[in-house]
Amino acid sequence: MIKNDKKRKLVKRVFIITALILAVVIILPLIAIYSVRGVNALRFNIRDGVQERFYVTLGGIEQAIHIRGQDINNPVIIWLHGGPGWNDTYNLSAFQYEMEHEYTFVRWDQRGAGRTYYRNPNAPLSLDILVSDLNDLVDYTTERFGQPIYIVGHSWGSVLGITYASQHPEKIVGFIGVGQNVIMAENTRLAIEAGIIRATANGNFNDVEQMTDIYEKIGNKGFSDSDFDFYDFAIAQGLPGKYLTPKGENVVWDSMFSPYFGFTEQRQLISLMTSIYFNFDRNRPLFNSLDSFTPPQRLEVPVAFIMGSEDYVTNTALVVEYYNNVDAPSKSIFIIEGAGHNLMLSQPDSFTDKLREALAGLNS
């Protein structure tokens, strides 16, 4: 009996200790995250103006958009997220909150991304289709607000945005490319080369060897090549990122505190983290379009580019070269020192300043 009592006490003690550990490791952080999200929901609530998240019919299917602004008579910014296949309509970032008294922001989950994907998992995909969807969104926004429209595209969104600007200049005031993509294959090649240099300087020769092997595997292959392996491409992006990504660009961590990071967004994030092919497989036609993409050499609308000096995902030197050669009614470029590809997260104050300057320049 004494032995059984001791055993029961030991089991009870282990159970209590385990429960306490789980509470510290899982429950308490969740409480903290949801508390911050609740505070942010109250802090950034818009009493007047517009604050809506809903579905609208674009291209014949229901697509998710998120609209915020403190005065519906303000000009409109349509923000195009990156990816393809990764939406950020829930991650509004500090810069948007700072500018919502000046502009109405329209964010859109593109086909293959976020809530639009889960509502329409089998919807056809191509760059041309997304350009057509965007045209419907511009028409909807123009009819609803009747205000000037600016297109701002980040990363993949810069491909979609600059393509739209070249085809429908009469419908927008201008275009701003943030982390502008110019030549995808060159971005990857230059990133690996820079990563090898920094890994060598740090004495991490295992990473040097792995990056060298990936460099030889990828070569000049494009997404549309039959033997292209997205796993190799992910390594080609991830390994250099260990040495090239500036601090403060953790998209996942930043997302956790957004009051708009709901079940659908969590589901997407888990899918991306557990399967490296999830995003690529469902968005293959869009990735393939990057092989043949070249930005237009002439635009009929004013353009601006905002880049981080340390952006290795979309190489800044390539964007500077493109900027020097592109013909447009007016153009400007802003480079934020020390910032990387997600510059609006790592340096929100500097990004806000540059975005304001870029927008003002489109009207000059």
C-alpha positions, 0 to 999 in steps of 0.5 A: 500500500505504501509503495502504491501511495508513493507511486500515485504521488509520483505520477501526480507530481509528474502530471502537475509538473508537465501541466505547468511546463505546458502552461509556460511553453504553450498556454501563456504565450498564446494568452500573451499573443491574443492579448496583444492582438486584442489591444491592437484591434482596439488601438487601430479600430477605425470609427469613421471612414471604412474598415471592411473585410469581405468578398467581391466578385472579380474575374467571375469568382469571389475574392477576398479584399480588406479595405481600411481608411479614415476618410473615404474621400482620400486617394486609394492605394491598392497594395499587391502582395508578394508570393505568388500565393502568399497573402499579407492582407492580415499583416497591415504593418506600422506604415499602413496605420500611419498613413490611413488618415491620408489614403484608403488602403485596399488589400486583396488576396489574389487567386492562389492565396489566402481566403481567395484560394480557400474559397476557390481552390481550383480557379484557373491561374495565369498572369493574364488572369490576375491582371484581368482580376486587378482590372476588375478590382480597379473598376470596383474601387473607382466606382465605389470611392471615385478617388485617384488610384495608386498601385503599389506592388511588393515582390511578386506584386511588383510583377503584377502591378507593373504589368497592369500599369503598362496595359491600363495606364489610363485607370491609375495615377501611377505605380510604385514597385517595392522590392521590384522583380526584374529578372528572377533567375538573376536574382537567385544567381546573385543571391547565391554568389553573395551568400557564398562570399559571406559564408566563406568569410564566416568560415562556414564551409559546409554552407559554402559547399551546399550553396555551390552544389545548388548553384550548379544544379539550378544553373540557368533553369527556370520554373517551367523547366521539366527537371526544375526542383522547387526544393533546390530553389527553396534552398537557394533562397534560404541558405543565402538568407542566413547571411543576407537577411537583415534583422527584423524581417520575420514575417511570421512573428510579425503576423502573430500580433495582427487582429486579422490573422484568423483561422484561414491565415493560420491554415495557410501558414501551417501548410506552407511550413509543413510542405515546401511544395504546397505553394509552388504546386498550386501556383505553378502557372504563376511561377512559370510566368516569372521565367518569361517576365521582363519589365516594360521598357516604356510606361505611360504613367509615373513610376517609383521604386523603393528598395532595400540596399540589402535586398537579395530576393529582388536584387537592388542593383538590377532594379537600379539598372532597370530604373536608369533605362525605363522610359516614363513620364516621371520616375524616382527611386529610393534605397533604404540603407540596411533594409532587405526585401521586407523593408516595410517590416524591418524599417517601417518609419523609413519606409513610410517616409519613402512611400510618402515621397514616392506617392508625392512624386507620382503627382509632380 
